[in-house]
Amino acid sequence: MSTAHDWNWSVVENGFNMYIAEIGDSTDTEIQNAIYQAQSDFGEVESVLYLIANNTEAQKELVVDNLGLDWTSVYMPWLVVLEDHPKEVEEGDKAIVFRLGKLNAEQIKEVTNKLAVASHDADALQQLTWEQRKEEFKDKIPVLKETAKMVISVAGVA
């Protein structure tokens, strides 16, 4: 299990309803800037904590060991929506995964902007099943209508 120092927020205070973990990195400056802006946008949402791994092993542990996803087959970056801090996620837990690596910077901005807006309703999202949340994000984020199968999925096993 990852340790507290593996993520940029090592201590999780009460009051967060949703956690967004940034996974992977990009050498594309425009995409990196879009992700950096997303971090700032999510920082404005009181009920959401935006997390960045301090090392690759912590990312792999979350993605491979706990969510059961194939690390090597997907273009990075991802945003992983979780109910718990990554250090508290266990094998079989679920997440909604936004695979952003095949989107251009403008599409990433659209996804992250709308996701930040939707995150203001984190309390409401908690009442939905993972599939319902996925559909809710599709409805709120137009670019996902065309690319949803590639971009967004519910990960993890019950």
C-alpha positions, -999 to 999 in steps of 0.1 A, spaced: 0 0 0 13 34 -9 25 57 19 14 91 27 44 108 11 38 92 -23 11 119 -30 13 156 -29 -14 157 -1 -1 133 25 -27 141 52 -64 138 42 -86 161 62 -123 155 66 -147 172 42 -136 159 8 -162 140 -12 -142 132 -43 -105 128 -51 -90 134 -86 -56 117 -91 -35 129 -120 -17 100 -136 12 100 -160 28 129 -177 31 144 -211 60 159 -231 35 181 -250 37 216 -236 1 225 -246 -13 194 -229 9 199 -199 -4 235 -196 -40 223 -199 -34 198 -171 -18 224 -150 -48 247 -155 -71 218 -144 -51 215 -112 -58 251 -105 -95 248 -114 -100 218 -91 -83 237 -63 -113 260 -63 -137 232 -55 -139 228 -17 -152 192 -18 -126 179 -42 -89 172 -36 -67 171 -67 -37 148 -62 -4 144 -80 18 114 -74 53 122 -62 67 91 -79 57 67 -107 55 37 -84 26 52 -65 8 58 -98 14 22 -109 2 9 -76 -31 27 -78 -36 19 -115 -23 -17 -118 -26 -32 -83 -57 -15 -70 -78 -8 -101 -65 -37 -122 -58 -16 -153 -31 -22 -179 -5 6 -174 13 0 -207 -16 1 -232 -30 36 -226 -17 69 -236 -11 93 -207 -22 115 -190 -53 103 -172 -75 118 -145 -88 92 -121 -119 101 -101 -119 83 -67 -140 83 -36 -109 79 -14 -74 92 -13 -52 70 -35 -33 57 -4 -66 43 9 -78 27 -24 -78 -11 -22 -80 -38 -48 -114 -40 -62 -123 -3 -55 -139 16 -84 -129 47 -102 -139 67 -133 -109 71 -155 -106 99 -180 -80 88 -206 -69 122 -219 -38 111 -238 -55 108 -272 -72 142 -269 -57 175 -280 -52 204 -256 -85 221 -265 -104 189 -259 -86 183 -226 -96 219 -215 -132 211 -224 -132 179 -204 -114 194 -174 -134 226 -173 -167 207 -173 -154 181 -149 -145 209 -125 -180 224 -128 -195 189 -122 -173 185 -92 -191 213 -75 -219 188 -72 -197 161 -56 -223 155 -30 -249 147 -56 -225 125 -75 -219 105 -44 -256 94 -46 -251 79 -81 -238 45 -90 -205 45 -110 -223 38 -143 -247 67 -135 -218 90 -128 -202 80 -161 -234 89 -179 -237 121 -160 -202 131 -171 -210 122 -207 -241 145 -206 -222 174 -191 -191 171 -213 -200 173 -250 -166 161 -263 -171 128 -245 -201 120 -267 -178 113 -296 -148 99 -277 -164 84 -246 -154 48 -251 -118 59 -256 -117 86 -229 -139 75 -200 -145 42 -183 -155 28 -150 -126 8 -136 -122 -18 -109 -141 -49 -100 -169 -53 -76 
